[in-house]
Amino acid sequence: MFYRPEDGHGLPHNPFNAIVTPRPIGWISTRGTLGDNLAPYSFFNAVAYVPPQVMFASTSAKEDREGTKDSVAQIRESGVFCVNIVEYAARDVMNLSSGPWPAGEDEFALAGIGKAECETIDCPRVAGAPASLECKVTQIVKLEGAANFAVFGEVTGVHMRDDCLVDGRFDVTTFQPLTRLGYRDYSVIRDVFELKRPGE
């Protein structure tokens, strides 16, 4: 099968996000004039080592946020955000935090998620997350489409849960990262293997 996105695919559901998988989930926490917010984004990744930088993309809008979602609206206000890594054990509360809740609804409180303060920025973080990345916004890029924005940030602080450090390495097998597939599908990383690059 071949299709041009502009012509449509003719399938019951859009295959695009099922093709680009698995995707890490950035559980983005923010603080704004309406309070604290927490929402997962699967268009997320690390993009540079020095200085360390990450990005996430928001691809739809809420009526109460003028063309975007709560996360981007609050990042525009504050200039900062925190990326919390999602583990399999947090799958249900992560999913609950993804709901179309009204602006000003605190998803930490709504889902019973422990909250802690960041060290380098004025922003909340998920207290029990395997890792959290405190970020200062470097740019917000308007992408093609009505409500598509890519948010880039420089990491200014890193939290790692002590039990995730094994022999000096951040060990993903200790917490089983949750990943996003297509449609309503998710996956969990349980099997890890090592490959050496040529020349190493």
N, C-alpha and C positions, 0 to 999 in steps of 0.2 A: 504494500500500500504506500502511496505517496500522496501528500496533500500540501497545498499552500495555505498557511494560516489565514491569509486574507480571504480565502474562499471557503474556509470551514473544513472540518474533518469528517462530518457526517456520522460520527460515533455518538453513542448515548452520553459519554463523558469526555472531557478534554484530556487527551493522552499526554500533553506536554509535561506536566509536573510529575507524571509517572515515569517518564523517560529519564529525566534528570534526577536520579536517585542513587543511593540514599543521600539525604541532605541533613546536615547538623541543624539543630534547633537552637536559636538564640532566644533565650527567655529574657526579654528586655524590660528592665525596670527603670522608671522615670519618676521625677517629681516636678509638679507645676503648681500654678496658682489654685488649681482645683483639688490638689492633693497628690497622693501616690498612685502609681499605675504599674501593672505587670501584665505582659502579653507575650505569647510565643510567636516567633517568626522563623519559617523554614527557608526563606531566601536569606541565608546568613552564612558568613565564613570569615576566616582570617585572610588578610590580603597582603601583609608585609611583616618582615621580621624586625627591621631597624629603621625607625622606631616601630614597635609592634602596633599593628593597625588591624581593625576589623570593619566589616560592613554588614548592614542588613537592609532589606528592601521591604517597603510597605506598599501593598498593591490594591488597596480598596479604601473606601471612605465611609464615615459615619455622618449622619445628618447633623449631629450636634458638634461636629469638628471641622466644618468648612473645608471640605475637599480632601480630608485625610483621616487618619485614625488618632486615638489618644496619644500613642507613643510619639509620633512625629510632631504633633501639636505641642506636647510638653517639651520635647527636645528643642524645638524652636525657641521656647521661652528660656530654658535653662542652659542650653549649650552643652549638656552632659547626659550620659546614660550609663547603665550597667548591663553587661551581658552575663546572664547566669546560665550555666551548663545544666541541661536536664538529664537526670538519670531515670532509669526504668521505674524505680520505686516511686517517682513523682509524676508518673504518667497521668493519673486521674486528676490531680490538682492542677497540673499544667493545662490539661484539656479544659477544665472548668474556667481557668483564667482566660481562655481564648474566646469566651462568649461576647456577644455584642452589648456589653453592659453600658449604662449611661456614663457620659463624661463625669468624672468626679467619684465614680465607684472605685473603692480600693480593693483590688483583686486579692491582695494579701489577706485582708480581713474576710472577704467573701469566701475564699477557698481554705481558710485556716492555715496559711503559709507563714512560717516564721520569718520575721523581718529583722534586718540589722542595718546599721548605718555604714556607708562607705567611708574610706579613710581619706581619699584625695579629692573627692567631689561631694557636693550636697545632693545625695541620691540614696534611695534605699537599695538593698540587695537581698537576695534569698538567703536566709541565714544558714540553711543546711545544704546548700548547693555544693556539688563536688568542687566547683571552681566558679569564681566570679571575676569579671574583667571590668574595672572602672575605666570609663572612657570619656575623653574630651572630644567634642565634635570638631572635625576638620572641614567637612563640607556636607551639604545636603544637595543632591543632584536630582533635578526633575527629569524623569525618564519619559519616553514616549508613552502616551496613554493618559486617561483622565486623572487618575489618582495614584500614579506610580512614582515613588521617591526612593532613592538609595541614600542611606545615611552612613557616612564614614566617620570613624573615630579613632583617635590615638589612645592606646592603653596606658593609663597613668598609675594603675595599681592592680595587683593580682592577688586574689585570695584563693588558697587551695586547702581543701579539707585534709586534716592530718592523716586520716586513714587511706587517702588516695596516693600518698607518697610512699613508694616501696623501693628500697635500695637506691634512693636518690632520684627516682624517676616518677613523674606523674603517671600513674598506672590506671588506664581506663578499665581494666578487667575488675578493678575493685568496686566499681559502681555501675557498670553496664550503661553506656550512653544510649539515649533514645534518639532515633533518627526518623525523619519523615520520608514516606514514600508517596505514591500518588493516591488520589481519591481520599478514602478514609483510612488508608493503610499506614502503619508505622512498623518499625523494626527496632531490634535491640542488638547491640554489639556484644557478643559473648566470646567469639573465637577471634584470636589475634595471632598473626604470624609475622615474622620479620624477613625482609628482603634487603640485601646490601646492593647499593648502586654500583655500577661498573666503576672501577678506579678507587673505591673506598677501601 
